[in-house]
Amino acid sequence: MILEVAILNVKKGLSAEFEINFKKAEKIISSMHGYVSHQLKKCVEQDDKYILLVNWETIEDHEIGFRQSDDYQQWKALLHHFYEPFPTVEHYSEVFS
C-alpha cells in the first residue's frame, strides 16, 4: 500500500469554502480504482492549513489511474484554485510489514 501525503495551504479566509468543495471532491477520489481510504485533517496551530492523507493500492493507481483520468479534471476544478503555494505531493511505503 502507498500513502500519498499532501500539505495543503489554503488561501487566507477560504477554508470554509474549501471544506465544502472537498466534501464534493472526496466522492470523486473515493470512487477511483486502487483507492483505499483518505483523511483530511486541519492544522491546530495554523489557520487555513490542512494535511491530506490518501492510501492507494499502488503508486500507479494515484499517478496514472487518478491523475490521468477525466474525473481528475473535476477534482482539479473543485480544489486547485484554493492552494497557495501549490502543494507538493509525496508518496510513502511501509518500512515494516
N, C-alpha and C positions, 0 to 999 in steps of 0.2 A: 504494500500500500504506500502511496505517496501523499505527503501533506503539503499542500500549497499554502504559503503564508504571504499575506499582503498587509502592509501598514497603510491605512487609508487616512490621509489628511484631507478633511472636507473643508471647503471654503467657509470662512467665518460666517456664522449665523445661518448656515444652510443644513444643519444636522437634522432638523425635524423633517424637512422635505426629502433629504437623502434617505432617512429611515422609511418613509412612506414608499419611495421608489424601490428601495431594497426589498421590501415585502413583495412587490410585484416581480422583481428580478429573481428572487430566490426560487420562484416557481419554474423559471427557465433553467437555471443551473441544476436544480434537483431532478429534472427530467432527462438529463444527459446520460448517455451511455458511459459507464465507468464511474459515475458519481456515487460516493458512499455516504457522505454527510458533510455538514458545514456548521460553523458557528460564526456569528458576528458579535464582537464584544466592543463596548465603548470604554475608552480610557477614563479612569477616575481622575487622574492628575491634570489632563489637558482636554479642554473643550474641543469639540469638532474633530477628535482623533479616534480611530477605530482600528481593530485588527480583524481580518477575515482569515479564517482557517477552513480549508476545504480538503477533505480526504477523497482521493481518487484511487481507483484500482491501479492505474498506470500513469506515468507522466504523459504518454501519448493520448490518453483519454482527455487530459486537460489541454495540452498544447496543440493537438491536431483535432480530436473529436469535438471539443468545445470551441476553441478559438477559431477554427476554420469553418464553423457551422453558420448557417443562416440565423439561427437563434442567437448567436453571439452578437450579431448586429443589433438586436433588440436589447440585449444586456448592456451593450455599449451606449446605446441611445438613452437608456434609463439612468445610467450611473456615471459615465466617464466625465461629464461636464461638472461634476461636483468636486473633483480632485485637484488639489494644488499643494505640492507638485504631484505629478502623476506617479502612482505607486510603483515601486519595484516589487516584483513577484519572485519569490524563491520557492524551491521545492526541497523537501526533506524526506529521507527514507529512514527506516528503522535501523538502529545500531545493534540492538539485541532483540531477538525474537523468540 
